[in-house]
Amino acid sequence: MRNPLPRVAAIHDICGYGRCSLTVVIPILSTMGFEVCPLPTAVLSTHTLFPNFTILDLTDELPKIITHWKDGLTYD
């Protein structure tokens, strides 16, 4: 059975501290009535305006995740 909510992929980084990235996008899109499927491109300790932030780059994982998502999953 198809979910009645429009489904979107939110492709962005996620920050542990600071109001930006997926932490902001997900609740806004959800409030607008979308089912949000996050695809994090990187995990950061803070956004990049803070000094000495740490980052885990997920670039190598993206093709594997997208391939898995293409196996029967759909987006609007």
N, CA, C, O and CB atoms as a CASP TS submission, in Angstrom:
PFRMAT TS
TARGET T0000
AUTHOR 0000-0000-0000
METHOD Language model
MODEL 1
PARENT N/A
ATOM      1  N   MET     1       0.838  -1.183   0.000  1.00  0.00           N
ATOM      2  CA  MET     1       0.000   0.000   0.000  1.00  0.00           C
ATOM      3  C   MET     1       0.882   1.245   0.000  1.00  0.00           C
ATOM      4  O   MET     1       1.819   1.354   0.791  1.00  0.00           O
ATOM      5  CB  MET     1      -0.953  -0.001   1.216  1.00  0.00           C
ATOM      6  N   ARG     2       0.578   2.159  -0.875  1.00  0.00           N
ATOM      7  CA  ARG     2       1.361   3.394  -1.027  1.00  0.00           C
ATOM      8  C   ARG     2       1.051   4.373   0.096  1.00  0.00           C
ATOM      9  O   ARG     2      -0.106   4.576   0.464  1.00  0.00           O
ATOM     10  CB  ARG     2       1.078   4.052  -2.391  1.00  0.00           C
ATOM     11  N   ASN     3       2.093   4.966   0.626  1.00  0.00           N
ATOM     12  CA  ASN     3       1.952   5.993   1.652  1.00  0.00           C
ATOM     13  C   ASN     3       1.255   7.206   1.033  1.00  0.00           C
ATOM     14  O   ASN     3       1.655   7.639  -0.048  1.00  0.00           O
ATOM     15  CB  ASN     3       3.345   6.388   2.250  1.00  0.00           C
ATOM     16  N   PRO     4       0.227   7.772   1.675  1.00  0.00           N
ATOM     17  CA  PRO     4      -0.468   8.915   1.094  1.00  0.00           C
ATOM     18  C   PRO     4       0.347  10.213   1.114  1.00  0.00           C
ATOM     19  O   PRO     4      -0.013  11.166   0.423  1.00  0.00           O
ATOM     20  CB  PRO     4      -1.756   9.131   1.822  1.00  0.00           C
ATOM     21  N   LEU     5       1.422  10.272   1.881  1.00  0.00           N
ATOM     22  CA  LEU     5       2.249  11.473   1.922  1.00  0.00           C
ATOM     23  C   LEU     5       3.240  11.474   0.766  1.00  0.00           C
ATOM     24  O   LEU     5       3.794  10.425   0.437  1.00  0.00           O
ATOM     25  CB  LEU     5       2.991  11.576   3.262  1.00  0.00           C
ATOM     26  N   PRO     6       3.477  12.635   0.138  1.00  0.00           N
ATOM     27  CA  PRO     6       4.538  12.688  -0.869  1.00  0.00           C
ATOM     28  C   PRO     6       5.876  12.394  -0.202  1.00  0.00           C
ATOM     29  O   PRO     6       6.163  12.902   0.882  1.00  0.00           O
ATOM     30  CB  PRO     6       4.569  14.075  -1.577  1.00  0.00           C
ATOM     31  N   ARG     7       6.681  11.581  -0.848  1.00  0.00           N
ATOM     32  CA  ARG     7       7.960  11.150  -0.272  1.00  0.00           C
ATOM     33  C   ARG     7       9.106  11.870  -0.985  1.00  0.00           C
ATOM     34  O   ARG     7       9.175  11.875  -2.214  1.00  0.00           O
ATOM     35  CB  ARG     7       8.129   9.600  -0.383  1.00  0.00           C
ATOM     36  N   VAL     8       9.996  12.473  -0.210  1.00  0.00           N
ATOM     37  CA  VAL     8      11.147  13.177  -0.768  1.00  0.00           C
ATOM     38  C   VAL     8      12.436  12.675  -0.131  1.00  0.00           C
ATOM     39  O   VAL     8      12.459  12.255   1.026  1.00  0.00           O
ATOM     40  CB  VAL     8      11.007  14.695  -0.565  1.00  0.00           C
ATOM     41  N   ALA     9      13.496  12.731  -0.912  1.00  0.00           N
ATOM     42  CA  ALA     9      14.832  12.433  -0.398  1.00  0.00           C
ATOM     43  C   ALA     9      15.497  13.764  -0.049  1.00  0.00           C
ATOM     44  O   ALA     9      15.579  14.665  -0.884  1.00  0.00           O
ATOM     45  CB  ALA     9      15.691  11.616  -1.446  1.00  0.00           C
ATOM     46  N   ALA    10      15.967  13.877   1.180  1.00  0.00           N
ATOM     47  CA  ALA    10      16.679  15.074   1.620  1.00  0.00           C
ATOM     48  C   ALA    10      18.161  14.725   1.678  1.00  0.00           C
ATOM     49  O   ALA    10      18.611  14.027   2.587  1.00  0.00           O
ATOM     50  CB  ALA    10      16.152  15.587   3.017  1.00  0.00           C
ATOM     51  N   ILE    11      18.911  15.217   0.702  1.00  0.00           N
ATOM     52  CA  ILE    11      20.324  14.874   0.558  1.00  0.00           C
ATOM     53  C   ILE    11      21.142  16.063   1.048  1.00  0.00           C
ATOM     54  O   ILE    11      21.196  17.110   0.403  1.00  0.00           O
ATOM     55  CB  ILE    11      20.682  14.508  -0.930  1.00  0.00           C
ATOM     56  N   HIS    12      21.780  15.877   2.208  1.00  0.00           N
ATOM     57  CA  HIS    12      22.477  16.987   2.851  1.00  0.00           C
ATOM     58  C   HIS    12      23.347  16.423   3.970  1.00  0.00           C
ATOM     59  O   HIS    12      23.224  15.252   4.329  1.00  0.00           O
ATOM     60  CB  HIS    12      21.468  18.053   3.404  1.00  0.00           C
ATOM     61  N   ASP    13      24.225  17.261   4.518  1.00  0.00           N
ATOM     62  CA  ASP    13      24.997  16.827   5.684  1.00  0.00           C
ATOM     63  C   ASP    13      24.137  16.961   6.940  1.00  0.00           C
ATOM     64  O   ASP    13      23.044  17.525   6.902  1.00  0.00           O
ATOM     65  CB  ASP    13      26.309  17.656   5.825  1.00  0.00           C
ATOM     66  N   ILE    14      24.643  16.441   8.034  1.00  0.00           N
ATOM     67  CA  ILE    14      23.962  16.586   9.323  1.00  0.00           C
ATOM     68  C   ILE    14      24.990  17.050  10.360  1.00  0.00           C
ATOM     69  O   ILE    14      26.094  16.514  10.454  1.00  0.00           O
ATOM     70  CB  ILE    14      23.280  15.235   9.766  1.00  0.00           C
ATOM     71  N   CYS    15      24.596  18.047  11.122  1.00  0.00           N
ATOM     72  CA  CYS    15      25.488  18.629  12.127  1.00  0.00           C
ATOM     73  C   CYS    15      24.971  18.316  13.521  1.00  0.00           C
ATOM     74  O   CYS    15      23.769  18.376  13.783  1.00  0.00           O
ATOM     75  CB  CYS    15      25.619  20.156  11.931  1.00  0.00           C
ATOM     76  N   GLY    16      25.883  17.988  14.395  1.00  0.00           N
ATOM     77  CA  GLY    16      25.513  17.705  15.776  1.00  0.00           C
ATOM     78  C   GLY    16      25.171  18.954  16.572  1.00  0.00           C
ATOM     79  O   GLY    16      24.438  18.880  17.558  1.00  0.00           O
ATOM     80  N   TYR    17      25.700  20.107  16.148  1.00  0.00           N
ATOM     81  CA  TYR    17      25.451  21.351  16.867  1.00  0.00           C
ATOM     82  C   TYR    17      25.352  22.474  15.846  1.00  0.00           C
ATOM     83  O   TYR    17      26.181  22.584  14.943  1.00  0.00           O
ATOM     84  CB  TYR    17      26.573  21.639  17.918  1.00  0.00           C
ATOM     85  N   GLY    18      24.341  23.297  15.998  1.00  0.00           N
ATOM     86  CA  GLY    18      24.109  24.388  15.062  1.00  0.00           C
ATOM     87  C   GLY    18      22.837  24.140  14.274  1.00  0.00           C
ATOM     88  O   GLY    18      22.545  23.007  13.891  1.00  0.00           O
ATOM     89  N   ARG    19      22.104  25.170  14.041  1.00  0.00           N
ATOM     90  CA  ARG    19      20.814  25.037  13.361  1.00  0.00           C
ATOM     91  C   ARG    19      20.993  25.113  11.856  1.00  0.00           C
ATOM     92  O   ARG    19      20.863  26.183  11.260  1.00  0.00           O
ATOM     93  CB  ARG    19      19.838  26.123  13.832  1.00  0.00           C
ATOM     94  N   CYS    20      21.289  23.984  11.246  1.00  0.00           N
ATOM     95  CA  CYS    20      21.475  23.932   9.803  1.00  0.00           C
ATOM     96  C   CYS    20      21.343  22.482   9.344  1.00  0.00           C
ATOM     97  O   CYS    20      21.148  21.574  10.152  1.00  0.00           O
ATOM     98  CB  CYS    20      22.857  24.526   9.392  1.00  0.00           C
ATOM     99  N   SER    21      21.451  22.290   8.073  1.00  0.00           N
ATOM    100  CA  SER    21      21.493  20.988   7.426  1.00  0.00           C
ATOM    101  C   SER    21      20.229  20.162   7.665  1.00  0.00           C
ATOM    102  O   SER    21      19.137  20.716   7.789  1.00  0.00           O
ATOM    103  CB  SER    21      22.693  20.223   7.909  1.00  0.00           C
ATOM    104  N   LEU    22      20.378  18.852   7.728  1.00  0.00           N
ATOM    105  CA  LEU    22      19.221  17.965   7.870  1.00  0.00           C
ATOM    106  C   LEU    22      18.417  18.226   9.136  1.00  0.00           C
ATOM    107  O   LEU    22      17.212  17.976   9.165  1.00  0.00           O
ATOM    108  CB  LEU    22      19.674  16.534   7.858  1.00  0.00           C
ATOM    109  N   THR    23      19.068  18.725  10.183  1.00  0.00           N
ATOM    110  CA  THR    23      18.335  18.974  11.425  1.00  0.00           C
ATOM    111  C   THR    23      17.290  20.063  11.252  1.00  0.00           C
ATOM    112  O   THR    23      16.337  20.129  12.028  1.00  0.00           O
ATOM    113  CB  THR    23      19.296  19.357  12.537  1.00  0.00           C
ATOM    114  N   VAL    24      17.450  20.916  10.252  1.00  0.00           N
ATOM    115  CA  VAL    24      16.469  21.964   9.956  1.00  0.00           C
ATOM    116  C   VAL    24      15.529  21.523   8.834  1.00  0.00           C
ATOM    117  O   VAL    24      14.323  21.763   8.898  1.00  0.00           O
ATOM    118  CB  VAL    24      17.181  23.278   9.569  1.00  0.00           C
ATOM    119  N   VAL    25      16.078  20.887   7.822  1.00  0.00           N
ATOM    120  CA  VAL    25      15.300  20.515   6.642  1.00  0.00           C
ATOM    121  C   VAL    25      14.208  19.492   6.965  1.00  0.00           C
ATOM    122  O   VAL    25      13.075  19.629   6.502  1.00  0.00           O
ATOM    123  CB  VAL    25      16.221  19.959   5.571  1.00  0.00           C
ATOM    124  N   ILE    26      14.538  18.479   7.748  1.00  0.00           N
ATOM    125  CA  ILE    26      13.577  17.407   8.033  1.00  0.00           C
ATOM    126  C   ILE    26      12.310  17.929   8.702  1.00  0.00           C
ATOM    127  O   ILE    26      11.223  17.635   8.204  1.00  0.00           O
ATOM    128  CB  ILE    26      14.220  16.352   8.919  1.00  0.00           C
ATOM    129  N   PRO    27      12.379  18.683   9.795  1.00  0.00           N
ATOM    130  CA  PRO    27      11.134  19.133  10.415  1.00  0.00           C
ATOM    131  C   PRO    27      10.338  20.102   9.539  1.00  0.00           C
ATOM    132  O   PRO    27       9.108  20.096   9.580  1.00  0.00           O
ATOM    133  CB  PRO    27      11.438  19.788  11.734  1.00  0.00           C
ATOM    134  N   ILE    28      11.015  20.925   8.754  1.00  0.00           N
ATOM    135  CA  ILE    28      10.285  21.851   7.881  1.00  0.00           C
ATOM    136  C   ILE    28       9.518  21.084   6.816  1.00  0.00           C
ATOM    137  O   ILE    28       8.328  21.323   6.611  1.00  0.00           O
ATOM    138  CB  ILE    28      11.250  22.854   7.222  1.00  0.00           C
ATOM    139  N   LEU    29      10.195  20.164   6.136  1.00  0.00           N
ATOM    140  CA  LEU    29       9.511  19.377   5.106  1.00  0.00           C
ATOM    141  C   LEU    29       8.418  18.498   5.703  1.00  0.00           C
ATOM    142  O   LEU    29       7.362  18.328   5.093  1.00  0.00           O
ATOM    143  CB  LEU    29      10.516  18.511   4.349  1.00  0.00           C
ATOM    144  N   SER    30       8.654  17.945   6.874  1.00  0.00           N
ATOM    145  CA  SER    30       7.633  17.135   7.539  1.00  0.00           C
ATOM    146  C   SER    30       6.393  17.966   7.857  1.00  0.00           C
ATOM    147  O   SER    30       5.265  17.515   7.660  1.00  0.00           O
ATOM    148  CB  SER    30       8.196  16.517   8.823  1.00  0.00           C
ATOM    149  N   THR    31       6.613  19.176   8.347  1.00  0.00           N
ATOM    150  CA  THR    31       5.494  20.069   8.651  1.00  0.00           C
ATOM    151  C   THR    31       4.723  20.430   7.388  1.00  0.00           C
ATOM    152  O   THR    31       3.516  20.667   7.439  1.00  0.00           O
ATOM    153  CB  THR    31       5.996  21.341   9.340  1.00  0.00           C
ATOM    154  N   MET    32       5.418  20.471   6.257  1.00  0.00           N
ATOM    155  CA  MET    32       4.772  20.777   4.982  1.00  0.00           C
ATOM    156  C   MET    32       4.002  19.579   4.431  1.00  0.00           C
ATOM    157  O   MET    32       3.337  19.688   3.401  1.00  0.00           O
ATOM    158  CB  MET    32       5.810  21.234   3.966  1.00  0.00           C
ATOM    159  N   GLY    33       4.089  18.438   5.112  1.00  0.00           N
ATOM    160  CA  GLY    33       3.311  17.276   4.704  1.00  0.00           C
ATOM    161  C   GLY    33       4.067  16.243   3.892  1.00  0.00           C
ATOM    162  O   GLY    33       3.450  15.404   3.236  1.00  0.00           O
ATOM    163  N   PHE    34       5.383  16.287   3.920  1.00  0.00           N
ATOM    164  CA  PHE    34       6.191  15.313   3.190  1.00  0.00           C
ATOM    165  C   PHE    34       6.712  14.229   4.120  1.00  0.00           C
ATOM    166  O   PHE    34       6.993  14.482   5.292  1.00  0.00           O
ATOM    167  CB  PHE    34       7.358  16.005   2.486  1.00  0.00           C
ATOM    168  N   GLU    35       6.836  13.021   3.589  1.00  0.00           N
ATOM    169  CA  GLU    35       7.614  11.984   4.265  1.00  0.00           C
ATOM    170  C   GLU    35       9.052  12.207   3.839  1.00  0.00           C
ATOM    171  O   GLU    35       9.364  12.116   2.652  1.00  0.00           O
ATOM    172  CB  GLU    35       7.109  10.515   3.911  1.00  0.00           C
ATOM    173  N   VAL    36       9.928  12.495   4.781  1.00  0.00           N
ATOM    174  CA  VAL    36      11.311  12.853   4.467  1.00  0.00           C
ATOM    175  C   VAL    36      12.217  11.658   4.712  1.00  0.00           C
ATOM    176  O   VAL    36      12.232  11.081   5.799  1.00  0.00           O
ATOM    177  CB  VAL    36      11.774  14.067   5.308  1.00  0.00           C
ATOM    178  N   CYS    37      12.975  11.296   3.678  1.00  0.00           N
ATOM    179  CA  CYS    37      13.947  10.212   3.770  1.00  0.00           C
ATOM    180  C   CYS    37      15.333  10.838   3.708  1.00  0.00           C
ATOM    181  O   CYS    37      15.790  11.206   2.625  1.00  0.00           O
ATOM    182  CB  CYS    37      13.743   9.149   2.624  1.00  0.00           C
ATOM    183  N   PRO    38      16.019  10.970   4.855  1.00  0.00           N
ATOM    184  CA  PRO    38      17.314  11.642   4.849  1.00  0.00           C
ATOM    185  C   PRO    38      18.426  10.769   4.265  1.00  0.00           C
ATOM    186  O   PRO    38      18.509   9.569   4.525  1.00  0.00           O
ATOM    187  CB  PRO    38      17.680  12.059   6.255  1.00  0.00           C
ATOM    188  N   LEU    39      19.266  11.410   3.476  1.00  0.00           N
ATOM    189  CA  LEU    39      20.472  10.779   2.955  1.00  0.00           C
ATOM    190  C   LEU    39      21.639  11.676   3.346  1.00  0.00           C
ATOM    191  O   LEU    39      21.972  12.609   2.615  1.00  0.00           O
ATOM    192  CB  LEU    39      20.398  10.565   1.387  1.00  0.00           C
ATOM    193  N   PRO    40      22.274  11.403   4.505  1.00  0.00           N
ATOM    194  CA  PRO    40      23.357  12.272   4.963  1.00  0.00           C
ATOM    195  C   PRO    40      24.606  12.099   4.108  1.00  0.00           C
ATOM    196  O   PRO    40      25.051  10.982   3.845  1.00  0.00           O
ATOM    197  CB  PRO    40      23.684  11.984   6.428  1.00  0.00           C
ATOM    198  N   THR    41      25.160  13.225   3.682  1.00  0.00           N
ATOM    199  CA  THR    41      26.385  13.214   2.886  1.00  0.00           C
ATOM    200  C   THR    41      27.630  13.266   3.757  1.00  0.00           C
ATOM    201  O   THR    41      28.718  12.873   3.336  1.00  0.00           O
ATOM    202  CB  THR    41      26.390  14.380   1.917  1.00  0.00           C
ATOM    203  N   ALA    42      27.453  13.758   4.981  1.00  0.00           N
ATOM    204  CA  ALA    42      28.554  13.848   5.939  1.00  0.00           C
ATOM    205  C   ALA    42      27.957  14.061   7.327  1.00  0.00           C
ATOM    206  O   ALA    42      26.827  14.529   7.466  1.00  0.00           O
ATOM    207  CB  ALA    42      29.549  15.007   5.564  1.00  0.00           C
ATOM    208  N   VAL    43      28.724  13.715   8.335  1.00  0.00           N
ATOM    209  CA  VAL    43      28.345  13.991   9.721  1.00  0.00           C
ATOM    210  C   VAL    43      29.393  14.952  10.270  1.00  0.00           C
ATOM    211  O   VAL    43      30.589  14.662  10.261  1.00  0.00           O
ATOM    212  CB  VAL    43      28.251  12.660  10.592  1.00  0.00           C
ATOM    213  N   LEU    44      28.924  16.095  10.747  1.00  0.00           N
ATOM    214  CA  LEU    44      29.827  17.099  11.300  1.00  0.00           C
ATOM    215  C   LEU    44      29.530  17.301  12.776  1.00  0.00           C
ATOM    216  O   LEU    44      28.386  17.175  13.211  1.00  0.00           O
ATOM    217  CB  LEU    44      29.701  18.432  10.536  1.00  0.00           C
ATOM    218  N   SER    45      30.557  17.612  13.537  1.00  0.00           N
ATOM    219  CA  SER    45      30.357  17.875  14.965  1.00  0.00           C
ATOM    220  C   SER    45      29.578  19.172  15.171  1.00  0.00           C
ATOM    221  O   SER    45      28.736  19.259  16.064  1.00  0.00           O
ATOM    222  CB  SER    45      31.710  17.948  15.698  1.00  0.00           C
ATOM    223  N   THR    46      29.861  20.176  14.344  1.00  0.00           N
ATOM    224  CA  THR    46      29.156  21.464  14.330  1.00  0.00           C
ATOM    225  C   THR    46      29.107  21.925  12.885  1.00  0.00           C
ATOM    226  O   THR    46      29.722  21.305  12.017  1.00  0.00           O
ATOM    227  CB  THR    46      29.864  22.539  15.256  1.00  0.00           C
ATOM    228  N   HIS    47      28.382  23.008  12.612  1.00  0.00           N
ATOM    229  CA  HIS    47      28.473  23.522  11.249  1.00  0.00           C
ATOM    230  C   HIS    47      29.830  24.204  11.068  1.00  0.00           C
ATOM    231  O   HIS    47      30.555  24.436  12.036  1.00  0.00           O
ATOM    232  CB  HIS    47      27.305  24.513  10.942  1.00  0.00           C
ATOM    233  N   THR    48      30.153  24.515   9.836  1.00  0.00           N
ATOM    234  CA  THR    48      31.527  24.891   9.495  1.00  0.00           C
ATOM    235  C   THR    48      31.935  26.298   9.921  1.00  0.00           C
ATOM    236  O   THR    48      33.090  26.677   9.727  1.00  0.00           O
ATOM    237  CB  THR    48      31.714  24.766   8.033  1.00  0.00           C
ATOM    238  N   LEU    49      31.036  27.074  10.488  1.00  0.00           N
ATOM    239  CA  LEU    49      31.441  28.374  11.021  1.00  0.00           C
ATOM    240  C   LEU    49      32.087  28.260  12.397  1.00  0.00           C
ATOM    241  O   LEU    49      32.720  29.205  12.867  1.00  0.00           O
ATOM    242  CB  LEU    49      30.243  29.298  11.095  1.00  0.00           C
ATOM    243  N   PHE    50      31.928  27.104  13.046  1.00  0.00           N
ATOM    244  CA  PHE    50      32.611  26.863  14.314  1.00  0.00           C
ATOM    245  C   PHE    50      34.034  26.399  14.017  1.00  0.00           C
ATOM    246  O   PHE    50      34.246  25.622  13.086  1.00  0.00           O
ATOM    247  CB  PHE    50      31.845  25.807  15.179  1.00  0.00           C
ATOM    248  N   PRO    51      35.006  26.862  14.791  1.00  0.00           N
ATOM    249  CA  PRO    51      36.380  26.407  14.549  1.00  0.00           C
ATOM    250  C   PRO    51      36.577  24.958  14.997  1.00  0.00           C
ATOM    251  O   PRO    51      35.915  24.479  15.918  1.00  0.00           O
ATOM    252  CB  PRO    51      37.377  27.317  15.277  1.00  0.00           C
ATOM    253  N   ASN    52      37.485  24.289  14.335  1.00  0.00           N
ATOM    254  CA  ASN    52      37.923  22.940  14.722  1.00  0.00           C
ATOM    255  C   ASN    52      36.831  21.882  14.663  1.00  0.00           C
ATOM    256  O   ASN    52      36.868  20.915  15.423  1.00  0.00           O
ATOM    257  CB  ASN    52      38.477  22.976  16.103  1.00  0.00           C
ATOM    258  N   PHE    53      35.855  22.054  13.765  1.00  0.00           N
ATOM    259  CA  PHE    53      34.802  21.036  13.645  1.00  0.00           C
ATOM    260  C   PHE    53      35.407  19.735  13.121  1.00  0.00           C
ATOM    261  O   PHE    53      36.453  19.736  12.472  1.00  0.00           O
ATOM    262  CB  PHE    53      33.658  21.525  12.702  1.00  0.00           C
ATOM    263  N   THR    54      34.729  18.629  13.418  1.00  0.00           N
ATOM    264  CA  THR    54      35.143  17.335  12.874  1.00  0.00           C
ATOM    265  C   THR    54      34.133  16.930  11.813  1.00  0.00           C
ATOM    266  O   THR    54      32.981  17.363  11.835  1.00  0.00           O
ATOM    267  CB  THR    54      35.253  16.243  13.999  1.00  0.00           C
ATOM    268  N   ILE    55      34.579  16.099  10.890  1.00  0.00           N
ATOM    269  CA  ILE    55      33.706  15.670   9.793  1.00  0.00           C
ATOM    270  C   ILE    55      33.973  14.213   9.439  1.00  0.00           C
ATOM    271  O   ILE    55      35.118  13.765   9.381  1.00  0.00           O
ATOM    272  CB  ILE    55      33.908  16.566   8.554  1.00  0.00           C
ATOM    273  N   LEU    56      32.897  13.498   9.207  1.00  0.00           N
ATOM    274  CA  LEU    56      32.961  12.145   8.664  1.00  0.00           C
ATOM    275  C   LEU    56      32.309  12.205   7.297  1.00  0.00           C
ATOM    276  O   LEU    56      31.090  12.343   7.192  1.00  0.00           O
ATOM    277  CB  LEU    56      32.253  11.086   9.608  1.00  0.00           C
ATOM    278  N   ASP    57      33.106  12.105   6.258  1.00  0.00           N
ATOM    279  CA  ASP    57      32.626  12.197   4.885  1.00  0.00           C
ATOM    280  C   ASP    57      32.004  10.862   4.473  1.00  0.00           C
ATOM    281  O   ASP    57      32.653   9.821   4.571  1.00  0.00           O
ATOM    282  CB  ASP    57      33.781  12.588   3.921  1.00  0.00           C
ATOM    283  N   LEU    58      30.769  10.884   4.019  1.00  0.00           N
ATOM    284  CA  LEU    58      30.059   9.663   3.634  1.00  0.00           C
ATOM    285  C   LEU    58      29.962   9.488   2.120  1.00  0.00           C
ATOM    286  O   LEU    58      29.156   8.692   1.637  1.00  0.00           O
ATOM    287  CB  LEU    58      28.671   9.668   4.230  1.00  0.00           C
ATOM    288  N   THR    59      30.777  10.227   1.373  1.00  0.00           N
ATOM    289  CA  THR    59      30.726  10.183  -0.086  1.00  0.00           C
ATOM    290  C   THR    59      30.801   8.763  -0.630  1.00  0.00           C
ATOM    291  O   THR    59      30.060   8.422  -1.552  1.00  0.00           O
ATOM    292  CB  THR    59      31.849  11.007  -0.665  1.00  0.00           C
ATOM    293  N   ASP    60      31.670   7.936  -0.087  1.00  0.00           N
ATOM    294  CA  ASP    60      31.829   6.568  -0.593  1.00  0.00           C
ATOM    295  C   ASP    60      30.599   5.703  -0.341  1.00  0.00           C
ATOM    296  O   ASP    60      30.390   4.715  -1.044  1.00  0.00           O
ATOM    297  CB  ASP    60      33.040   5.919   0.043  1.00  0.00           C
ATOM    298  N   GLU    61      29.792   6.053   0.639  1.00  0.00           N
ATOM    299  CA  GLU    61      28.582   5.282   0.947  1.00  0.00           C
ATOM    300  C   GLU    61      27.391   5.665   0.070  1.00  0.00           C
ATOM    301  O   GLU    61      26.473   4.865  -0.111  1.00  0.00           O
ATOM    302  CB  GLU    61      28.214   5.469   2.402  1.00  0.00           C
ATOM    303  N   LEU    62      27.401   6.878  -0.471  1.00  0.00           N
ATOM    304  CA  LEU    62      26.232   7.377  -1.204  1.00  0.00           C
ATOM    305  C   LEU    62      25.810   6.478  -2.363  1.00  0.00           C
ATOM    306  O   LEU    62      24.622   6.173  -2.467  1.00  0.00           O
ATOM    307  CB  LEU    62      26.517   8.756  -1.728  1.00  0.00           C
ATOM    308  N   PRO    63      26.718   6.034  -3.244  1.00  0.00           N
ATOM    309  CA  PRO    63      26.283   5.158  -4.335  1.00  0.00           C
ATOM    310  C   PRO    63      25.645   3.862  -3.842  1.00  0.00           C
ATOM    311  O   PRO    63      24.688   3.375  -4.443  1.00  0.00           O
ATOM    312  CB  PRO    63      27.457   4.831  -5.225  1.00  0.00           C
ATOM    313  N   LYS    64      26.168   3.301  -2.751  1.00  0.00           N
ATOM    314  CA  LYS    64      25.603   2.057  -2.215  1.00  0.00           C
ATOM    315  C   LYS    64      24.200   2.292  -1.664  1.00  0.00           C
ATOM    316  O   LYS    64      23.302   1.475  -1.869  1.00  0.00           O
ATOM    317  CB  LYS    64      26.514   1.481  -1.115  1.00  0.00           C
ATOM    318  N   ILE    65      24.018   3.400  -0.969  1.00  0.00           N
ATOM    319  CA  ILE    65      22.694   3.727  -0.415  1.00  0.00           C
ATOM    320  C   ILE    65      21.701   3.976  -1.541  1.00  0.00           C
ATOM    321  O   ILE    65      20.582   3.464  -1.512  1.00  0.00           O
ATOM    322  CB  ILE    65      22.773   4.966   0.511  1.00  0.00           C
ATOM    323  N   ILE    66      22.106   4.756  -2.526  1.00  0.00           N
ATOM    324  CA  ILE    66      21.215   5.077  -3.649  1.00  0.00           C
ATOM    325  C   ILE    66      20.846   3.817  -4.414  1.00  0.00           C
ATOM    326  O   ILE    66      19.691   3.655  -4.808  1.00  0.00           O
ATOM    327  CB  ILE    66      21.875   6.098  -4.596  1.00  0.00           C
ATOM    328  N   THR    67      21.795   2.928  -4.632  1.00  0.00           N
ATOM    329  CA  THR    67      21.501   1.656  -5.310  1.00  0.00           C
ATOM    330  C   THR    67      20.475   0.860  -4.516  1.00  0.00           C
ATOM    331  O   THR    67      19.544   0.297  -5.092  1.00  0.00           O
ATOM    332  CB  THR    67      22.792   0.821  -5.501  1.00  0.00           C
ATOM    333  N   HIS    68      20.636   0.809  -3.203  1.00  0.00           N
ATOM    334  CA  HIS    68      19.674   0.104  -2.362  1.00  0.00           C
ATOM    335  C   HIS    68      18.302   0.757  -2.444  1.00  0.00           C
ATOM    336  O   HIS    68      17.290   0.064  -2.544  1.00  0.00           O
ATOM    337  CB  HIS    68      20.156   0.070  -0.911  1.00  0.00           C
ATOM    338  N   TRP    69      18.260   2.077  -2.402  1.00  0.00           N
ATOM    339  CA  TRP    69      16.984   2.796  -2.478  1.00  0.00           C
ATOM    340  C   TRP    69      16.276   2.566  -3.811  1.00  0.00           C
ATOM    341  O   TRP    69      15.046   2.543  -3.860  1.00  0.00           O
ATOM    342  CB  TRP    69      17.211   4.289  -2.268  1.00  0.00           C
ATOM    343  N   LYS    70      17.037   2.396  -4.889  1.00  0.00           N
ATOM    344  CA  LYS    70      16.432   2.198  -6.213  1.00  0.00           C
ATOM    345  C   LYS    70      15.771   0.828  -6.334  1.00  0.00           C
ATOM    346  O   LYS    70      15.030   0.582  -7.285  1.00  0.00           O
ATOM    347  CB  LYS    70      17.488   2.358  -7.308  1.00  0.00           C
ATOM    348  N   ASP    71      16.031  -0.057  -5.387  1.00  0.00           N
ATOM    349  CA  ASP    71      15.479  -1.417  -5.427  1.00  0.00           C
ATOM    350  C   ASP    71      14.053  -1.415  -4.880  1.00  0.00           C
ATOM    351  O   ASP    71      13.799  -1.953  -3.802  1.00  0.00           O
ATOM    352  CB  ASP    71      16.371  -2.399  -4.614  1.00  0.00           C
ATOM    353  N   GLY    72      13.135  -0.821  -5.610  1.00  0.00           N
ATOM    354  CA  GLY    72      11.731  -0.876  -5.253  1.00  0.00           C
ATOM    355  C   GLY    72      11.209   0.303  -4.455  1.00  0.00           C
ATOM    356  O   GLY    72      10.009   0.372  -4.191  1.00  0.00           O
ATOM    357  N   LEU    73      12.074   1.239  -4.059  1.00  0.00           N
ATOM    358  CA  LEU    73      11.614   2.411  -3.326  1.00  0.00           C
ATOM    359  C   LEU    73      11.342   3.547  -4.305  1.00  0.00           C
ATOM    360  O   LEU    73      12.030   3.676  -5.318  1.00  0.00           O
ATOM    361  CB  LEU    73      12.654   2.842  -2.263  1.00  0.00           C
ATOM    362  N   THR    74      10.347   4.362  -4.008  1.00  0.00           N
ATOM    363  CA  THR    74       9.995   5.446  -4.912  1.00  0.00           C
ATOM    364  C   THR    74       9.926   6.772  -4.169  1.00  0.00           C
ATOM    365  O   THR    74       9.680   6.824  -2.964  1.00  0.00           O
ATOM    366  CB  THR    74       8.664   5.156  -5.600  1.00  0.00           C
ATOM    367  N   TYR    75      10.149   7.829  -4.919  1.00  0.00           N
ATOM    368  CA  TYR    75      10.111   9.186  -4.378  1.00  0.00           C
ATOM    369  C   TYR    75       9.284  10.062  -5.307  1.00  0.00           C
ATOM    370  O   TYR    75       9.179   9.806  -6.506  1.00  0.00           O
ATOM    371  CB  TYR    75      11.547   9.764  -4.202  1.00  0.00           C
ATOM    372  N   ASP    76       8.702  11.101  -4.720  1.00  0.00           N
ATOM    373  CA  ASP    76       7.890  12.020  -5.501  1.00  0.00           C
ATOM    374  C   ASP    76       8.678  13.243  -5.911  1.00  0.00           C
ATOM    375  O   ASP    76       8.142  14.127  -6.580  1.00  0.00           O
ATOM    376  CB  ASP    76       6.665  12.433  -4.721  1.00  0.00           C
TER
END
